[in-house]
Amino acid sequence: DAFFYSLVYDPQQKTLLADKGEIRVGNKYQADITDLMKEGEEDGRELSKMEERIWLPSSNLTEKQIDQFLVVA
């Protein structure tokens, strides 16, 4: 078994919370890889429905705001 612990400090309650997560290893957790497409070949997917940009490296977020997000996430 493979697992990890994530420790989060709650400054309001002055407590340290531990969350155990599992790393899923093995054949049943692997992605199915499709064959490589030839150059210029279309696969029929509409990319605008598949992707949404959620991060810009040039955003106006401060380091503190990023750290706060990572703690909550």
Distance bins in CASP14 RR format, pairs under 12 A and 6 or more apart:
PFRMAT RR
TARGET T0000
AUTHOR 0000-0000-0000
RMODE 2
METHOD distances of the structure
MODEL  1
1 20 0 0 0 0 0 1 0 0 0 0 0
1 21 0 0 0 0 0 1 0 0 0 0 0
1 22 1 0 0 1 0 0 0 0 0 0 0
1 23 0 0 0 0 1 0 0 0 0 0 0
1 24 0 0 0 0 0 1 0 0 0 0 0
1 25 0 0 0 0 1 0 0 0 0 0 0
1 26 0 0 0 0 0 1 0 0 0 0 0
2 20 0 0 0 0 0 1 0 0 0 0 0
2 21 0 0 0 0 1 0 0 0 0 0 0
2 22 1 0 0 1 0 0 0 0 0 0 0
2 23 1 0 1 0 0 0 0 0 0 0 0
2 24 0 0 0 0 1 0 0 0 0 0 0
2 25 1 0 1 0 0 0 0 0 0 0 0
2 26 0 0 0 0 1 0 0 0 0 0 0
2 29 0 0 0 0 0 1 0 0 0 0 0
3 18 0 0 0 0 0 1 0 0 0 0 0
3 19 0 0 0 0 0 1 0 0 0 0 0
3 20 1 0 1 0 0 0 0 0 0 0 0
3 21 1 0 1 0 0 0 0 0 0 0 0
3 22 1 0 1 0 0 0 0 0 0 0 0
3 23 1 0 0 1 0 0 0 0 0 0 0
3 24 0 0 0 0 0 1 0 0 0 0 0
3 25 0 0 0 0 0 1 0 0 0 0 0
4 18 0 0 0 0 0 1 0 0 0 0 0
4 19 0 0 0 0 1 0 0 0 0 0 0
4 20 1 0 0 1 0 0 0 0 0 0 0
4 21 1 0 1 0 0 0 0 0 0 0 0
4 22 0 0 0 0 1 0 0 0 0 0 0
4 23 1 0 0 1 0 0 0 0 0 0 0
4 24 0 0 0 0 0 1 0 0 0 0 0
5 16 0 0 0 0 0 1 0 0 0 0 0
5 17 0 0 0 0 0 1 0 0 0 0 0
5 18 1 0 1 0 0 0 0 0 0 0 0
5 19 1 0 0 1 0 0 0 0 0 0 0
5 20 1 0 1 0 0 0 0 0 0 0 0
5 21 1 0 0 1 0 0 0 0 0 0 0
5 22 0 0 0 0 0 1 0 0 0 0 0
5 23 0 0 0 0 0 1 0 0 0 0 0
6 16 0 0 0 0 0 1 0 0 0 0 0
6 17 0 0 0 0 1 0 0 0 0 0 0
6 18 1 0 0 1 0 0 0 0 0 0 0
6 19 1 0 1 0 0 0 0 0 0 0 0
6 20 0 0 0 0 1 0 0 0 0 0 0
6 21 1 0 0 1 0 0 0 0 0 0 0
6 22 0 0 0 0 0 1 0 0 0 0 0
6 70 0 0 0 0 0 1 0 0 0 0 0
6 71 0 0 0 0 0 1 0 0 0 0 0
6 73 0 0 0 0 0 1 0 0 0 0 0
7 15 0 0 0 0 0 1 0 0 0 0 0
7 16 1 0 1 0 0 0 0 0 0 0 0
7 17 1 0 0 1 0 0 0 0 0 0 0
7 18 1 0 1 0 0 0 0 0 0 0 0
7 19 1 0 0 1 0 0 0 0 0 0 0
7 20 0 0 0 0 0 1 0 0 0 0 0
7 21 0 0 0 0 0 1 0 0 0 0 0
7 71 0 0 0 0 0 1 0 0 0 0 0
8 15 0 0 0 0 1 0 0 0 0 0 0
8 16 1 0 0 1 0 0 0 0 0 0 0
8 17 1 0 1 0 0 0 0 0 0 0 0
8 18 0 0 0 0 1 0 0 0 0 0 0
8 19 1 0 0 1 0 0 0 0 0 0 0
8 67 0 0 0 0 0 1 0 0 0 0 0
8 68 0 0 0 0 0 1 0 0 0 0 0
8 70 0 0 0 0 1 0 0 0 0 0 0
8 71 1 0 1 0 0 0 0 0 0 0 0
8 72 0 0 0 0 1 0 0 0 0 0 0
8 73 0 0 0 0 0 1 0 0 0 0 0
9 15 1 0 0 1 0 0 0 0 0 0 0
9 16 1 0 1 0 0 0 0 0 0 0 0
9 17 1 0 0 1 0 0 0 0 0 0 0
9 18 0 0 0 0 0 1 0 0 0 0 0
9 67 0 0 0 0 0 1 0 0 0 0 0
9 71 0 0 0 0 1 0 0 0 0 0 0
10 16 1 0 0 1 0 0 0 0 0 0 0
10 17 1 0 0 1 0 0 0 0 0 0 0
10 18 0 0 0 0 0 1 0 0 0 0 0
10 71 0 0 0 0 1 0 0 0 0 0 0
10 72 0 0 0 0 0 1 0 0 0 0 0
11 17 0 0 0 0 0 1 0 0 0 0 0
11 68 0 0 0 0 0 1 0 0 0 0 0
11 71 0 0 0 0 1 0 0 0 0 0 0
12 71 0 0 0 0 0 1 0 0 0 0 0
17 71 0 0 0 0 0 1 0 0 0 0 0
19 71 0 0 0 0 0 1 0 0 0 0 0
19 73 0 0 0 0 0 1 0 0 0 0 0
22 29 0 0 0 0 0 1 0 0 0 0 0
23 29 0 0 0 0 1 0 0 0 0 0 0
24 30 0 0 0 0 1 0 0 0 0 0 0
24 31 0 0 0 0 0 1 0 0 0 0 0
34 41 0 0 0 0 0 1 0 0 0 0 0
34 43 0 0 0 0 1 0 0 0 0 0 0
34 45 0 0 0 0 0 1 0 0 0 0 0
35 41 0 0 0 0 0 1 0 0 0 0 0
35 43 0 0 0 0 0 1 0 0 0 0 0
36 43 0 0 0 0 0 1 0 0 0 0 0
37 43 1 0 0 1 0 0 0 0 0 0 0
37 44 0 0 0 0 0 1 0 0 0 0 0
37 45 0 0 0 0 0 1 0 0 0 0 0
43 50 0 0 0 0 0 1 0 0 0 0 0
44 50 0 0 0 0 0 1 0 0 0 0 0
45 51 0 0 0 0 0 1 0 0 0 0 0
47 53 0 0 0 0 0 1 0 0 0 0 0
53 59 0 0 0 0 0 1 0 0 0 0 0
54 69 0 0 0 0 0 1 0 0 0 0 0
54 73 0 0 0 0 0 1 0 0 0 0 0
55 61 0 0 0 0 1 0 0 0 0 0 0
55 66 0 0 0 0 1 0 0 0 0 0 0
55 69 0 0 0 0 0 1 0 0 0 0 0
55 70 0 0 0 0 0 1 0 0 0 0 0
57 66 0 0 0 0 0 1 0 0 0 0 0
59 65 0 0 0 0 1 0 0 0 0 0 0
59 66 0 0 0 0 1 0 0 0 0 0 0
59 69 0 0 0 0 0 1 0 0 0 0 0
60 66 0 0 0 0 0 1 0 0 0 0 0
61 67 0 0 0 0 1 0 0 0 0 0 0
61 68 0 0 0 0 1 0 0 0 0 0 0
61 69 0 0 0 0 1 0 0 0 0 0 0
61 70 0 0 0 0 0 1 0 0 0 0 0
62 68 0 0 0 0 1 0 0 0 0 0 0
62 69 0 0 0 0 0 1 0 0 0 0 0
63 69 0 0 0 0 0 1 0 0 0 0 0
63 70 0 0 0 0 0 1 0 0 0 0 0
64 70 0 0 0 0 0 1 0 0 0 0 0
64 71 0 0 0 0 0 1 0 0 0 0 0
65 71 0 0 0 0 0 1 0 0 0 0 0
65 72 0 0 0 0 0 1 0 0 0 0 0
66 72 0 0 0 0 0 1 0 0 0 0 0
66 73 0 0 0 0 0 1 0 0 0 0 0
67 73 0 0 0 0 0 1 0 0 0 0 0
END
